Amino acid sequence: MLNTERSEALYKRAQRVMVGGVSSPVRAFKSVEGKPHFIVKGKGQRIRDADGNNFIDLVLSWGPLIVGHAHPAVVRAVTCAVNNGTSFGAPTEPELKLAEQVCASVPSMEVVRFVNSGTEATMSALRLARAYTKRTKVLKFEGCYHGHADPFLSQGGSGLATFDIPVSAGVTQDQVSNTITVPYNDPNAVQEVVRTQGSDLAAIIVEPVAGNMGVIPPEPGFLDTLRRICTENGSLLIFDEIITGFRVSRGGAQSLFSVNPDITCLGKVIGGGFPVGVYGGPREIMHLVSPEGPVYQAGTLSGNPVAMTAGLATLSLLNGKAYAKLEKLSSMLESGLLEASKAAGLQVTINRVGSMVGIFFGDAPIRNFAEVKGTNHKLYPRFHRTMLESRIYLPPSPFETVFLSTAHTAADVQKTIAAAKKAFKECDR
């Protein structure tokens, strides 16, 4: 059994002064029927908690740490940046250089605007799309998460598409009345919305690889169909690449699947572990953003030089060799988990795109949120606890993504597979 006495004491203190004892809900470990581990150190592919337990980390701060914790090159660059000042509220060279790197790497991004989070990026992208098209409605997909801005906190009802109802207290019906939800990977549902409401559809927003209901790749032709529909209807296609940007490939999912959106939102990897977001697209669209145009958006810490420097240092390490290593390790993990589940006599489906891996308890293909909800996700808490006992740190939710980094090794993957074999057997009891 793990010794968690110190973490539990810290959690009790935190619950007195922090809502739920955490700064983001999933960290509370409620989905895995446990209590959070307070982390004190991360180095490479490993983290250590307040009780001295060391884990192979497959969460990586929910994806940003693609080169691992405290990479020496990133630490050196950030230390230098901090010594020069932490924030100026004025343009800096690191901000310019990171913008140049993003625009050179992501096919559709000609001009960008930095913000401080993925939520800021997506809500700004929606505002921009409405201004450009002079339309009001947005279509999203069930199970895709685009941050906690009011228009995105909604869910679909029965049928192909419905007007949404809020899923968060404090979000009113009026605030989601222009949001339409359809199933992911269902182009027919999208076409039906366009047929009935296309004249008022400003944008379709999508995670090109869903990463917030586990990992769900787009079905062949799905993204191409969205591109065609938006072009024909005069709507904008927004790719939420907060997770996939610079992770599934240097140019993101749009490069991997050869589909260019009108607006792209990025985050996570481009901040190297610091708060960051960015949205961008062709100059024709982006020139509407203030100070060039009438779409207002601003932020005190946007383009923060420390975050920009961390992002630059991280991107400098993401060459072809790095992506080849990530693909090799991720493929090894995928096949190993499948073999481990079969050896345990348990039905498990593994979805993977690059270094994003999703684990689902069931043997049917997983293509949308309804199919995710149909899996036996009640087995995940037992699986998670057993993996923790084996010193493997997984996402504390069955609806999240496993990530690998260039700091992981083949030995780490083999240890994970061996631990999973034991954990799957525990689940089958």
Number of C-alpha atoms within 10 A of each C-alpha: 7 12 12 17 12 14 19 17 11 15 20 12 12 15 12 10 10 11 11 15 18 16 11 9 12 15 18 19 17 14 19 21 15 14 16 21 22 18 15 11 14 19 14 20 25 21 22 19 18 18 17 16 16 19 20 23 27 23 21 26 15 16 25 29 28 32 25 26 24 17 20 13 14 23 16 13 17 23 13 12 19 13 9 11 10 14 17 12 13 12 12 14 11 20 22 13 15 23 23 15 16 24 18 13 18 22 19 20 24 19 18 22 19 25 25 21 21 25 22 24 26 29 20 23 28 22 16 25 29 21 17 19 17 13 17 18 23 24 23 26 26 21 26 25 19 25 18 15 14 18 25 28 20 26 21 21 15 7 9 15 18 16 17 22 21 20 14 11 7 9 17 14 14 12 18 22 18 17 24 28 27 27 22 26 23 17 19 13 17 25 15 14 19 18 11 10 12 20 15 19 27 28 29 25 25 23 27 26 26 28 25 19 20 27 26 30 21 20 13 10 13 15 25 16 17 22 20 13 20 21 13 9 16 17 27 28 25 28 29 30 29 31 27 31 27 27 29 22 23 19 20 25 27 23 18 13 14 13 19 21 26 22 27 29 32 28 32 28 28 31 28 31 24 21 22 28 25 30 28 26 25 17 12 10 20 25 18 17 20 12 11 10 11 12 18 13 14 14 12 12 18 23 29 26 26 26 27 29 29 26 29 25 23 25 23 11 17 17 11 11 11 15 22 14 18 26 20 13 23 25 17 15 23 21 12 19 25 20 16 21 23 15 13 19 14 18 16 21 20 21 19 21 23 21 27 27 23 23 22 26 22 18 12 14 13 22 19 23 21 13 13 23 14 13 18 14 18 13 17 23 20 18 23 25 21 21 23 20 16 21 21 24 23 22 22 24 20 26 21 22 29 23 25 29 27 22 19 22 15 14 10 18 20 16 16 21 24 16 21 25 23 18 24 28 18 15 20 14 6
